[in-house]
Amino acid sequence: MSNPAKKSEELVEVTLFADGDRYVDDVFVCVNGESCLIRRGVPVKVRPMFAAALAASAEQDRLAESMMRRAAERGEAAR
């Protein structure tokens, strides 16, 4: 019988974008008081809660960019 708690803690591989310019620093992730520092540009195995936090952050960035683009378009249309 498999242990569901064990499966939920299996490490997840993530690779954070690195461009040699703006996106070069390691990324600090903290969830419920537990933290890790994730290196950019290389595959890294992290706990699922850190991968989920990274995914949520990326989604928020995408939504913010979309909102800013729409606001800029509305501003251009008003001129």
C-alpha positions as CSV (number, residue, x, y, z in Angstrom):
1,M,0.0,0.0,0.0
2,S,1.4,3.4,-0.9
3,N,1.6,6.2,1.7
4,P,-0.3,9.3,0.4
5,A,1.8,11.6,2.7
6,K,5.0,10.2,1.2
7,K,3.8,10.8,-2.4
8,S,2.8,14.4,-1.6
9,E,6.4,15.1,-0.5
10,E,8.0,13.7,-3.6
11,L,10.3,16.3,-5.0
12,V,9.3,18.2,-8.1
13,E,11.8,19.4,-10.7
14,V,11.7,23.1,-11.7
15,T,13.9,25.2,-13.8
16,L,13.7,29.0,-13.2
17,F,14.3,31.3,-16.1
18,A,17.7,32.9,-16.3
19,D,18.8,35.5,-18.9
20,G,22.2,36.6,-17.7
21,D,20.9,40.2,-17.2
22,R,17.8,40.9,-15.1
23,Y,17.0,37.3,-14.1
24,V,20.3,36.0,-12.7
25,D,19.9,35.9,-8.9
26,D,18.7,32.9,-7.0
27,V,15.1,33.0,-5.9
28,F,14.1,32.8,-2.2
29,V,10.8,31.0,-1.6
30,C,9.1,30.8,1.8
31,V,5.9,28.9,2.5
32,N,4.5,28.6,6.0
33,G,7.8,29.5,7.6
34,E,9.8,27.0,5.6
35,S,12.2,28.4,3.0
36,C,14.6,27.5,0.3
37,L,16.9,29.3,-2.2
38,I,16.4,28.1,-5.8
39,R,19.2,28.5,-8.3
40,R,18.2,29.9,-11.7
41,G,18.9,28.3,-15.1
42,V,19.4,24.8,-13.9
43,P,17.0,22.0,-13.1
44,V,16.4,21.8,-9.3
45,K,14.3,19.4,-7.3
46,V,12.1,21.1,-4.7
47,R,9.3,20.2,-2.4
48,P,5.8,20.5,-4.0
49,M,4.8,23.4,-1.8
50,F,7.7,25.5,-3.2
51,A,6.9,24.5,-6.7
52,A,3.2,25.5,-6.1
53,A,4.3,28.9,-4.7
54,L,6.5,29.5,-7.7
55,A,3.6,28.6,-10.0
56,A,1.2,30.9,-8.1
57,S,3.7,33.8,-8.3
58,A,4.2,33.3,-12.1
59,E,0.4,33.3,-12.5
60,Q,0.1,36.6,-10.5
61,D,2.9,38.1,-12.7
62,R,1.0,37.1,-15.8
63,L,-2.3,38.6,-14.5
64,A,-0.6,41.8,-13.5
65,E,1.0,42.2,-16.9
66,S,-2.3,41.6,-18.6
67,M,-4.0,44.2,-16.4
68,M,-1.2,46.8,-17.1
69,R,-1.5,46.1,-20.8
70,R,-5.2,46.7,-20.8
71,A,-4.9,49.8,-18.7
72,A,-2.3,51.2,-21.1
73,E,-4.6,50.4,-24.1
74,R,-7.5,52.2,-22.4
75,G,-5.2,55.2,-21.8
76,E,-4.1,55.2,-25.5
77,A,-7.8,55.0,-26.6
78,A,-8.7,58.0,-24.4
79,R,-6.2,60.3,-26.2
